[in-house]
Amino acid sequence: NYINFPNIINRYEYIISSGGSTLFESNYLKKKIFFIPQTKFENNIAKDFYNKKAILGYSFQHIKNYNFQDKKDIIKQIVDGNGIKRIIKIINKILCL
């Protein structure tokens, strides 16, 4: 049930996502994320999130090499939930509203 999806994600400390909105939802919920990109575009997003320390890794090798016993990793939250407000401001500016 997609309505309960945030509650399901929130139950877990670690998330492995293949892409899409789950990455953004998981980051907003401050989860430790491994992102497995499926497309070139997703790979670019993964690299950006990884460079910003918003995910733990973006490959099976990152998962394999990760020390799950070490809980010191801090994930940077870069999704703040205010994106729609910023988009509306941009659209309003373009439309001169």
C-alpha positions in Angstrom: 0.0 0.0 0.0 1.7 3.2 -1.2 0.0 5.3 1.5 1.9 3.4 4.2 5.2 3.4 2.3 6.8 6.2 4.4 5.9 4.2 7.5 7.4 1.0 6.0 10.7 2.9 5.1 10.8 4.4 8.6 10.9 1.0 10.2 14.4 0.3 8.9 17.8 1.8 9.5 19.2 0.8 6.1 17.6 1.1 2.7 18.7 -0.4 -0.6 17.0 1.3 -3.5 17.2 0.8 -7.2 16.2 4.4 -7.9 13.2 6.6 -8.3 11.4 8.4 -5.5 12.4 5.9 -2.8 15.9 7.5 -2.8 14.4 11.0 -2.1 11.9 9.7 0.5 14.6 7.7 2.3 17.0 10.7 2.4 14.2 12.9 3.7 13.6 10.3 6.5 17.4 10.3 7.2 17.9 6.6 6.4 21.3 5.0 5.6 20.9 4.4 1.9 22.6 2.2 -0.7 21.4 3.3 -4.2 21.7 0.9 -7.1 21.2 3.0 -10.3 19.5 1.4 -13.3 20.1 4.2 -15.8 22.8 6.7 -16.7 20.6 9.4 -15.3 20.2 7.5 -12.0 24.0 7.0 -12.0 24.5 10.7 -12.1 22.1 11.2 -9.2 23.8 8.5 -7.3 27.2 10.1 -7.7 25.9 13.5 -6.7 24.2 12.1 -3.5 27.4 10.1 -2.7 29.6 13.1 -3.2 27.3 15.0 -0.8 27.5 12.2 1.7 23.7 11.6 1.4 24.1 7.9 0.6 26.5 5.2 1.7 27.2 3.9 -1.7 25.9 3.2 -5.2 27.1 -0.2 -6.2 27.0 -3.8 -5.0 30.7 -3.4 -4.2 29.9 -0.5 -1.8 27.4 -2.8 -0.1 29.8 -5.7 0.0 32.6 -3.6 1.5 30.5 -1.7 4.0 31.1 -2.4 7.7 27.5 -2.8 9.1 28.9 -3.2 12.6 30.2 0.4 12.5 27.3 2.7 13.2 29.3 5.9 13.0 28.1 7.0 9.5 26.1 10.2 9.4 24.0 10.7 6.4 23.5 14.2 5.2 19.8 15.1 4.6 19.6 17.0 1.3 15.9 16.5 0.6 14.0 18.9 2.8 10.4 18.5 1.5 10.2 22.0 0.2 11.0 21.3 -3.4 7.5 22.0 -4.6 7.6 25.5 -3.1 10.8 26.3 -4.9 9.4 25.0 -8.2 6.3 27.1 -7.8 8.5 30.2 -7.1 10.5 29.5 -10.3 7.4 29.0 -12.4 5.8 32.1 -11.0 8.9 34.1 -11.8 9.0 32.8 -15.4 5.3 33.6 -15.7 5.9 37.0 -14.1 3.3 36.3 -11.4 
